[in-house]
Amino acid sequence: MNEQDQAKSGDRIAKVLARAGLCSRREAERWITLGRVQVDGRVIDSPALNVTPEADILVDGKPLPDRQPTRLWRYHKPTGRLTTRRDPEGRPTIYDGLPPELATAITIGRLDMNSEGLLLLTNDGALARRLELPSTGWIRKYRVRVHGTVDPKALEGLANGVTIDGQNYGPITATLERQVGANAWVAVALREGKNREIRRVMEHLGYSVSRLIRTSFGPFQLGKMTRGSVEEVPSRVLASNLPRDVKADAAHHRR
């Protein structure tokens, strides 16, 4: 489809809301079902709608903000914080420790409360959704401390994937870095990262995880960032590292 045809057919409404930086695409779909979104004067109740750039879109009665340039931040998430905007139980979230300008930033993927390390955030919900998909091909790397004497051959077997309690996990590259007494450090790399995947896989092998640190997400590295610190990725670096199809989409919508 050429750019003229794309403009005529438009984009899904949830994608448009996400690209405006208001929320993730999934959250946009929820807002729509709650009746918070109007298109051309009519409240819509289904995300199955394409809109063109000329559409008059309101969220909670307010027009969409002007599209801002896509931005990306690296954040060293500490343990003890949930990767969510708010928690019904009142537990601390990552947003409690982030600067005010990131109050509406969207996370790319997640880290559970007891995990730490690199978490990417963006102001572009559509970008967030695209980059967290396994089909993007970005590898996520971790350093994992486990309790137990690690068998390197057991780790090698994870390269073929594993099924635990009916849940299939894709190929995982895991290598023993060092064994120190009853504990060991293991380097882990994977392309997906389902909920608590590394912890469940290690427990399946007989090792309990005492520390889990994400060191990289695709081309972006944790490096020497201190816990709780945030650094914006320069726009030039961001543009040079985006997948080709994402670059094309971003360029199209900057026009």
C-alpha positions as a printed Julia matrix, in Angstrom:
255×3 Matrix{Float64}:
   0.0     0.0    0.0
   1.45    3.39  -0.98
   1.29    6.47   1.26
  -1.72    7.93  -0.57
  -3.74    4.74  -0.12
  -2.63    4.55   3.53
  -3.88    8.08   4.16
  -7.24    7.26   2.6
  -7.78    4.05   4.56
  -6.4     5.5    7.8
  -5.22    3.66  10.91
  -7.03    1.83  13.67
  -8.31    4.29  16.25
  -6.44    2.57  19.1
  -3.18    2.91  17.19
  -3.84    6.61  16.65
  -4.47    7.17  20.37
  -1.34    5.23  21.26
   0.75    7.17  18.76
  -0.47   10.4   20.33
   1.26    9.27  23.51
  -1.9     9.09  25.62
  -1.7     5.4   26.45
  -0.78    1.98  25.12
  -2.85    0.47  22.33
  -4.35   -2.06  24.73
  -5.35    0.69  27.15
  -6.8     2.7   24.27
  -9.06   -0.24  23.41
 -10.27   -0.3   27.0
 -10.99    3.45  26.94
 -13.05    2.93  23.79
 -15.2     0.21  25.36
 -15.77    2.55  28.33
 -17.19    5.21  26.0
 -14.41    7.73  26.55
 -13.64    8.27  22.86
 -15.58   10.25  20.25
 -14.93   10.29  16.52
 -16.57   13.01  14.44
 -19.1    13.78  17.18
 -20.1    10.17  17.86
 -19.09    8.09  20.89
 -17.62    4.81  19.68
 -17.72    1.52  21.55
 -15.5    -0.67  19.36
 -11.82   -0.34  18.43
 -12.58   -1.92  15.04
 -12.56    1.47  13.33
 -10.09    3.09  10.97
  -9.7     6.86  11.09
  -8.0     9.24   8.68
  -5.86   12.22   9.72
  -8.88   14.48   9.1
 -11.05   12.74  11.74
 -12.15   14.83  14.73
 -11.14   12.7   17.74
 -11.9    13.55  21.37
 -10.88   11.65  24.51
 -12.88   12.6   27.59
 -14.11   15.57  25.6
 -10.62   16.85  24.8
  -8.87   16.81  21.41
  -5.75   14.75  20.91
  -2.49   16.58  21.66
  -0.3    17.47  18.71
   1.9    14.55  17.81
   5.28   14.93  19.48
   8.57   13.53  18.2
   9.1     9.98  19.4
  11.27    9.81  22.49
  12.83    6.87  24.33
  14.33    6.64  27.82
  16.49    4.05  29.55
  15.56    3.47  33.18
  17.4     1.36  35.74
  14.44   -0.14  37.55
  15.22   -1.03  41.16
  13.64   -3.97  42.94
  10.52   -3.35  45.0
   8.61   -1.39  42.35
   5.79   -2.61  40.12
   5.83   -1.93  36.39
   2.38   -0.38  36.36
   0.91    3.1   36.58
  -1.03    2.42  39.77
  -1.59   -0.48  42.14
  -4.91   -1.2   43.91
  -2.97   -2.43  46.94
  -0.97    0.78  47.18
   2.4    -0.83  46.51
   5.13    1.4   45.04
   5.34    1.61  41.24
   8.07    2.75  38.91
   6.19    6.02  38.37
   6.63    6.91  42.06
  10.34    7.28  41.38
  10.31    8.73  37.87
  10.59   12.46  37.06
   7.3    14.31  36.36
   7.92   14.5   32.6
   7.65   10.7   32.47
   4.32   10.53  34.3
   2.57    9.48  31.07
   5.46    7.5   29.53
   4.68    3.96  28.43
   6.87    0.99  29.26
   8.16   -1.34  26.57
   7.62   -4.72  28.15
   7.76   -5.24  31.89
   9.94   -6.33  34.79
   8.3    -7.93  37.81
   8.48   -6.36  41.26
  11.51   -8.36  42.4
  13.47   -7.9   39.18
  15.76   -5.01  38.34
  17.71   -3.56  35.46
  16.98   -1.99  32.1
  13.43   -0.87  31.37
  12.68    1.17  28.26
  10.0     3.88  28.26
   8.58    5.92  25.4
   5.99    8.6   24.67
   4.78    6.62  21.64
   2.34    3.85  22.53
   2.38    2.34  19.04
   6.16    2.12  19.16
   5.99    0.46  22.58
   3.64   -2.22  21.29
   5.77   -2.87  18.2
   9.09   -3.17  20.02
   7.86   -5.54  22.72
   6.63   -8.1   20.19
   8.88  -11.17  19.71
   8.55  -10.69  15.94
  10.7    -7.56  16.23
  13.57   -9.94  16.92
  15.18   -7.96  19.71
  17.08  -10.12  22.2
  16.71   -9.42  25.91
  19.69  -10.3   28.09
  19.81  -10.93  31.84
  22.2   -11.86  34.61
  20.56  -14.25  37.02
  21.8   -15.35  40.45
  20.48  -18.73  41.47
  20.82  -20.95  44.5
  22.09  -24.41  43.65
  24.9   -26.18  41.83
  24.27  -25.48  38.16
  24.62  -28.18  35.53
  25.77  -26.52  32.28
  24.22  -29.34  30.23
  20.81  -28.64  31.78
  21.17  -25.02  30.68
  22.11  -26.09  27.15
  18.84  -28.03  26.91
  16.88  -24.77  27.14
  18.01  -23.89  23.61
  15.22  -26.15  22.33
  12.56  -24.49  24.45
  10.71  -26.06  27.36
   7.12  -26.76  28.43
   6.18  -26.26  32.09
   2.68  -27.05  33.36
   1.32  -26.78  29.83
   3.03  -23.44  29.14
   5.42  -23.42  26.19
   8.55  -21.3   26.38
  10.66  -20.59  23.33
  14.4   -21.12  22.91
  16.53  -19.68  25.7
  20.3   -19.25  25.63
  21.67  -19.81  29.13
  25.31  -20.2   30.16
  27.0   -20.57  33.52
  29.14  -17.54  34.29
  30.5   -18.71  37.62
  29.69  -20.96  40.56
  30.46  -19.52  44.0
  29.71  -22.03  46.71
  26.0   -22.77  46.78
  25.17  -19.9   44.42
  25.81  -19.28  40.74
  25.49  -16.51  38.17
  23.86  -17.46  34.87
  23.72  -15.36  31.68
  20.35  -15.65  29.97
  19.17  -14.38  26.57
  15.71  -14.72  25.01
  13.46  -13.03  22.46
  10.11  -13.09  24.22
   9.94  -12.97  27.98
   6.58  -14.21  29.26
   5.43  -13.44  32.79
   8.06  -14.72  35.26
   9.53  -16.89  32.51
  13.12  -16.97  33.72
  12.12  -17.65  37.32
   9.8   -20.48  36.31
  12.35  -22.06  33.98
  15.12  -21.94  36.57
  12.82  -23.4   39.23
  11.91  -26.14  36.74
  15.62  -27.01  36.6
  15.82  -27.04  40.4
  17.38  -23.6   40.96
  15.73  -20.79  42.91
  16.36  -17.25  41.65
  17.63  -14.76  44.23
  18.43  -11.91  41.86
  17.45  -11.08  38.27
  18.94   -8.15  36.35
  18.06   -7.2   32.77
  21.23   -5.91  31.15
  19.99   -5.14  27.65
  16.89   -4.9   25.47
  17.74   -5.13  21.79
  20.5    -2.63  21.0
  20.03   -0.67  24.23
  22.25   -1.45  27.22
  21.97   -0.93  30.97
  25.66   -0.11  31.13
  26.75    1.6   34.33
  23.46    3.33  35.11
  22.78    3.55  38.84
  19.56    2.14  40.29
  16.63    4.49  39.79
  18.41    6.66  37.21
  16.88    7.68  33.86
  18.63    8.71  30.66
  17.01    9.75  27.38
  18.26    8.03  24.25
  19.4    10.7   21.77
  17.04   10.96  18.81
  19.86   10.18  16.39
  20.72    6.96  18.26
  17.06    6.0   18.49
  16.47    6.5   14.77
  19.53    4.46  13.81
  18.45    1.51  15.96
  14.75    1.2   15.06
  13.7    -1.74  12.87
  13.22   -0.76   9.24
   9.43   -1.03   9.23
   9.19    1.09  12.4
  11.42    3.75  10.83
   9.14    3.88   7.79
   6.02    4.19   9.94
   7.56    6.97  12.03
   8.72    8.85   8.94
   5.27    8.59   7.35
   3.51   10.06  10.39
   6.0    12.92  10.81
   4.79   14.37   7.52
